[in-house]
Amino acid sequence: MHIWKWSSLGTSVLILLMMFTSASADEVTTPVEETTEPKTEQKFGVASPEEDYIADEMQVPVPATQIDASCKRGVDFLIGYQNKDGSWGNATRTKGLNIYAPIPGAHHAFKMGTTALAISALIEMEPQFPECKEAIDLGESWLVEKLPYLRRADQTAIYNVWGHAYALQALARMHDRNADNPPMQEQIAELVAQQFDMLTRYESVDGGWGYYDFRYGTKRPSSSSISFVAATVLVAFHDVAQRGFEPPKKVQERAVAAILRQQKNDFSYLYGEYLKNSPVHPVNRPGGSLGRSQACNIALLYWGQTDITKDVLKEWLERLVVRNGWRDIGRKRPIPHEAWFSVAGYFYYYGHYYGALCLQELPVAERGQFAHPLARLMLERQEKDGSWWDYPLYDYHQPYGTAFALMSLKRYRTQNSAIE
């Protein structure tokens, strides 16, 4: 959501969140005298144990059995929380403060994105927990039936881009799962092609994608390009490309270019291109970017950007652990971006999932330093009912949060096993 957009009792209110707070030493901006000496190139990555700032107790391996037990509880939650029609989430559990969501289209998008994430997570869990099968089958049927009709809510709310992106990720996993089912393979191929078409239609005039268009409400959205939305779509493009479905090249290239325009020298990223003249706004600082740098980095790496090196990934994975508090403070707050660095709750499990994808790009021997503490963070935040959630979003937050957490833990579990 744009950092200033929220709705209370049906009224859209404009909020300017300028929170100047104390930050860690390397995030505080201090005046410096001009010098003619050449600038020292900034280096990234954890080069030696002496530069490892993750507490030793956080790096103690988490027993695989403990991760498995947590995943089992999460799987049971998703199975038990599924709607009778096969979807997950509803426009219920309303409260006095809700984000802008024109009906009914906004909720079609929320439900599609949530359901697609739940399907993806359960498919990944199915080999270990075969009891997922019935829920996956039902979810796949719902997605195949409803996805062709997903559109934007109105000229202002383009939440459907989330539904198209996460549907692509689900379709990639469904493609693997239904390898011996030619009719289903054909349906999946048609749906992938349709999502490419829809994401081309709803591409921002700036390249990439946004999810609001408060400029002109044009047929092709005049929305500002939002860094992490483009990253989400590019990761989805990569998933289906790995299965032989090539996304539209020009659209993909424009999305990469949009993210690069929002990239800062330290690999933090602007929230959106509309903030290009406010690079030190709290939301654009490293603490504010912590939930989206992981997604932007992995998206650019997938699509050939060689400056996203192993050291860059390691630097930001370390920050994901050491500076986790900046994001955790925003977790579960009902007002987006009211926490320090304008962090919104819905970046918490999102950031962990894309961090887990970054982790997979490291050599196996170098993963444990991050996999163990990241697994601990997930286990510590699991709810009593087996779910995970980070932002109260009608009745979507528990299933989407649980899906992100399960897919993250699966990758942490793999790394723990490989290292042990």
URNOR-V99915 format. One record per residue. N is the residue number from 0. RES is the residue in one letter. OMEGA is omega in whole degrees, 0 to 359 (999 if undefined). BURIAL is 1 if it has 16 or more other ideal C-beta (glycine too) atoms within 10 Angstrom, else 0. D_LAST is the distance of its C-alpha to the last C-alpha in Angstrom with 2 decimals. Layout:
BEGIN
n,res,omega,burial,d_last
N,RES,OMEGA,BURIAL,D_LAST
N,RES,OMEGA,BURIAL,D_LAST
END
This chain:
BEGIN
n,res,omega,burial,d_last
0,M,175,1,40.44
1,H,189,1,42.69
2,I,181,1,42.32
3,W,189,0,45.81
4,K,171,1,46.18
5,W,184,1,46.20
6,S,178,0,48.71
7,S,180,0,50.20
8,L,176,0,52.60
9,G,182,0,52.99
10,T,178,0,54.00
11,S,183,0,52.13
12,V,179,0,51.90
13,L,181,0,51.30
14,I,174,0,49.05
15,L,184,0,48.39
16,L,177,1,45.25
17,M,185,0,45.51
18,M,178,0,43.33
19,F,185,0,43.34
20,T,174,0,40.82
21,S,181,0,39.22
22,A,177,1,36.04
23,S,192,0,33.52
24,A,183,0,35.14
25,D,178,0,34.22
26,E,181,1,35.53
27,V,179,0,38.94
28,T,180,0,41.71
29,T,180,0,44.18
30,P,177,0,47.31
31,V,178,0,47.15
32,E,178,0,50.07
33,E,180,0,50.73
34,T,178,0,49.88
35,T,180,0,50.67
36,E,179,0,47.54
37,P,180,0,45.11
38,K,176,0,42.13
39,T,180,0,38.77
40,E,180,0,36.32
41,Q,180,0,33.57
42,K,183,0,30.09
43,F,174,1,26.98
44,G,179,1,23.31
45,V,189,1,21.27
46,A,184,0,22.24
47,S,178,0,21.02
48,P,180,0,19.34
49,E,181,0,22.92
50,E,179,0,23.29
51,D,184,0,20.26
52,Y,179,0,22.05
53,I,183,1,19.26
54,A,183,0,19.40
55,D,182,0,16.76
56,E,177,0,16.62
57,M,185,1,15.85
58,Q,174,1,12.67
59,V,183,0,11.16
60,P,176,1,8.17
61,V,180,1,10.13
62,P,180,0,9.56
63,A,180,0,9.52
64,T,179,0,12.77
65,Q,177,0,14.33
66,I,180,1,13.94
67,D,180,0,15.28
68,A,178,0,18.13
69,S,179,1,19.03
70,C,179,1,19.18
71,K,178,0,21.32
72,R,178,1,23.71
73,G,177,1,23.99
74,V,179,1,24.72
75,D,178,1,27.28
76,F,182,1,28.89
77,L,179,1,29.40
78,I,182,1,30.81
79,G,184,0,33.11
80,Y,182,1,34.20
81,Q,175,1,35.27
82,N,183,1,38.99
83,K,181,0,41.11
84,D,178,0,41.74
85,G,181,1,38.05
86,S,173,1,37.62
87,W,176,1,35.88
88,G,180,1,37.67
89,N,178,0,41.35
90,A,182,1,43.91
91,T,182,0,44.14
92,R,179,0,43.15
93,T,180,0,45.35
94,K,182,0,46.04
95,G,182,0,48.54
96,L,179,0,46.47
97,N,179,1,45.06
98,I,180,1,44.17
99,Y,185,1,46.73
100,A,178,1,46.55
101,P,183,0,49.71
102,I,355,0,50.07
103,P,190,0,49.26
104,G,180,1,47.53
105,A,181,1,45.05
106,H,171,1,43.73
107,H,180,1,43.59
108,A,179,1,41.22
109,F,182,1,39.12
110,K,179,1,38.85
111,M,180,1,38.00
112,G,180,1,35.22
113,T,181,1,33.79
114,T,179,1,34.10
115,A,178,1,32.55
116,L,179,1,29.46
117,A,178,1,29.22
118,I,180,1,29.63
119,S,182,1,26.92
120,A,182,1,24.42
121,L,176,1,25.42
122,I,177,1,25.31
123,E,181,1,21.70
124,M,189,1,21.02
125,E,180,1,23.34
126,P,180,0,21.10
127,Q,182,0,19.14
128,F,184,1,22.32
129,P,177,0,25.35
130,E,177,0,27.68
131,C,193,1,27.66
132,K,185,0,29.95
133,E,179,0,33.30
134,A,179,1,32.60
135,I,180,1,31.43
136,D,181,0,34.50
137,L,179,1,36.76
138,G,178,1,35.22
139,E,179,1,35.53
140,S,179,0,39.17
141,W,183,1,39.94
142,L,180,1,38.43
143,V,181,1,40.29
144,E,190,0,43.51
145,K,187,1,43.41
146,L,181,1,41.74
147,P,185,0,44.86
148,Y,182,0,46.85
149,L,178,1,44.67
150,R,177,1,46.73
151,R,183,1,47.08
152,A,176,1,48.66
153,D,184,0,51.57
154,Q,183,0,52.39
155,T,187,1,50.45
156,A,184,1,47.19
157,I,180,1,44.93
158,Y,183,1,41.91
159,N,179,1,41.88
160,V,176,1,39.89
161,W,179,1,36.83
162,G,179,1,37.62
163,H,183,1,38.07
164,A,183,1,34.83
165,Y,172,1,32.56
166,A,177,1,34.55
167,L,179,1,33.65
168,Q,178,1,29.93
169,A,180,1,30.55
170,L,177,1,32.74
171,A,180,1,30.10
172,R,176,1,27.77
173,M,178,1,30.85
174,H,178,1,31.69
175,D,185,0,28.49
176,R,184,1,28.91
177,N,183,0,32.58
178,A,182,0,32.37
179,D,182,0,34.68
180,N,184,0,37.15
181,P,179,0,39.67
182,P,179,0,41.76
183,M,177,1,38.79
184,Q,179,0,37.62
185,E,177,0,41.14
186,Q,180,1,41.16
187,I,180,1,37.86
188,A,179,1,39.29
189,E,181,0,42.43
190,L,177,1,40.61
191,V,179,1,38.44
192,A,179,0,41.71
193,Q,179,0,43.32
194,Q,174,1,40.59
195,F,180,1,41.03
196,D,182,0,44.74
197,M,180,1,44.38
198,L,172,1,42.09
199,T,179,0,44.65
200,R,186,0,47.44
201,Y,175,1,45.76
202,E,177,1,44.57
203,S,175,1,45.94
204,V,178,1,48.81
205,D,189,1,46.64
206,G,185,1,43.88
207,G,183,1,40.70
208,W,169,1,41.19
209,G,177,1,42.21
210,Y,170,1,42.67
211,Y,171,1,46.02
212,D,178,1,49.25
213,F,178,1,51.67
214,R,187,0,53.46
215,Y,181,0,55.62
216,G,184,0,54.00
217,T,180,0,54.56
218,K,168,0,53.77
219,R,190,0,51.10
220,P,174,1,49.48
221,S,182,1,50.62
222,S,174,1,47.56
223,S,176,1,45.75
224,S,181,1,42.57
225,I,190,1,39.57
226,S,187,1,36.51
227,F,174,1,33.78
228,V,176,1,35.84
229,A,179,1,36.10
230,A,180,1,32.35
231,T,180,1,31.73
232,V,181,1,34.14
233,L,175,1,32.80
234,V,177,1,29.25
235,A,175,1,30.94
236,F,180,1,33.02
237,H,181,1,29.94
238,D,182,1,28.45
239,V,176,1,31.66
240,A,177,1,32.29
241,Q,178,0,29.11
242,R,176,0,30.97
243,G,179,0,34.14
244,F,185,1,36.06
245,E,178,0,37.32
246,P,179,1,38.23
247,P,190,0,41.55
248,K,182,0,41.10
249,K,179,0,43.55
250,V,179,1,42.13
251,Q,181,1,38.61
252,E,179,0,39.97
253,R,178,1,41.96
254,A,176,1,38.96
255,V,180,1,37.00
256,A,180,0,40.11
257,A,178,1,40.45
258,I,181,1,36.97
259,L,177,0,37.62
260,R,182,1,40.87
261,Q,181,1,39.00
262,Q,176,1,36.31
263,K,187,0,36.78
264,N,181,0,35.99
265,D,180,1,32.84
266,F,159,1,31.49
267,S,188,1,32.60
268,Y,174,1,34.85
269,L,174,1,38.13
270,Y,178,1,38.13
271,G,184,1,40.86
272,E,178,1,43.34
273,Y,179,1,46.10
274,L,184,1,44.65
275,K,178,0,44.92
276,N,178,0,47.64
277,S,186,0,45.59
278,P,179,0,42.45
279,V,168,0,42.01
280,H,183,1,42.55
281,P,183,1,39.79
282,V,181,1,38.19
283,N,178,1,37.95
284,R,180,1,36.38
285,P,178,1,32.66
286,G,179,1,32.23
287,G,182,1,34.11
288,S,189,1,32.28
289,L,180,1,28.76
290,G,182,1,28.63
291,R,178,1,30.01
292,S,180,1,28.83
293,Q,182,1,25.51
294,A,181,1,27.58
295,C,180,1,30.10
296,N,183,1,27.67
297,I,179,1,25.74
298,A,179,1,29.12
299,L,178,1,30.62
300,L,179,1,27.71
301,Y,185,1,27.95
302,W,163,1,31.67
303,G,180,0,31.71
304,Q,188,1,32.03
305,T,178,0,30.67
306,D,174,0,31.01
307,I,185,1,27.92
308,T,176,0,25.65
309,K,181,0,21.97
310,D,176,0,23.18
311,V,179,1,25.14
312,L,181,1,22.22
313,K,178,1,20.14
314,E,184,1,23.25
315,W,172,1,23.80
316,L,176,1,20.25
317,E,178,1,20.54
318,R,180,1,23.94
319,L,178,1,22.68
320,V,188,1,20.72
321,V,182,1,23.17
322,R,181,1,26.30
323,N,182,1,25.20
324,G,180,0,28.17
325,W,180,1,30.70
326,R,183,1,29.53
327,D,178,1,28.93
328,I,180,1,32.53
329,G,183,1,33.78
330,R,177,1,31.76
331,K,175,0,34.15
332,R,184,1,37.27
333,P,179,0,39.99
334,I,180,1,41.56
335,P,170,1,39.64
336,H,178,1,39.21
337,E,181,1,40.73
338,A,178,1,37.77
339,W,184,1,37.32
340,F,178,1,37.02
341,S,180,1,38.44
342,V,175,1,35.05
343,A,184,1,35.40
344,G,187,1,33.22
345,Y,174,1,32.55
346,F,190,1,30.46
347,Y,183,1,27.65
348,Y,172,1,25.58
349,Y,181,1,27.05
350,G,179,1,25.59
351,H,181,1,22.09
352,Y,181,1,22.21
353,Y,171,1,23.38
354,G,178,1,20.91
355,A,176,1,18.12
356,L,176,1,20.03
357,C,181,1,20.13
358,L,182,1,16.37
359,Q,181,0,16.15
360,E,179,0,18.48
361,L,172,1,16.31
362,P,184,0,14.48
363,V,184,0,10.80
364,A,184,0,10.17
365,E,185,1,12.45
366,R,187,1,11.35
367,G,180,1,9.09
368,Q,181,1,12.33
369,F,184,1,14.04
370,A,183,1,11.82
371,H,178,1,11.11
372,P,179,1,14.85
373,L,176,1,16.12
374,A,179,1,14.49
375,R,180,1,16.12
376,L,178,1,19.35
377,M,184,1,19.44
378,L,182,1,18.87
379,E,186,0,21.48
380,R,178,1,24.03
381,Q,182,1,24.08
382,E,182,0,27.61
383,K,181,0,28.83
384,D,178,0,29.80
385,G,182,1,26.32
386,S,167,1,27.39
387,W,174,1,26.72
388,W,186,1,29.68
389,D,182,1,30.78
390,Y,182,1,34.45
391,P,183,1,37.20
392,L,181,1,38.35
393,Y,178,1,40.74
394,D,181,1,38.65
395,Y,193,1,36.10
396,H,181,1,33.70
397,Q,178,1,31.66
398,P,180,1,30.93
399,Y,178,1,30.20
400,G,179,1,28.01
401,T,179,1,26.07
402,A,178,1,25.68
403,F,183,1,24.38
404,A,180,1,21.87
405,L,180,1,20.58
406,M,175,1,20.21
407,S,181,1,18.39
408,L,178,1,15.93
409,K,180,1,15.34
410,R,175,1,14.22
411,Y,179,1,12.13
412,R,178,1,10.54
413,T,181,1,9.99
414,Q,178,1,8.45
415,N,181,1,6.03
416,S,182,0,5.20
417,A,183,0,5.62
418,I,179,0,3.79
419,E,999,0,0.00
END
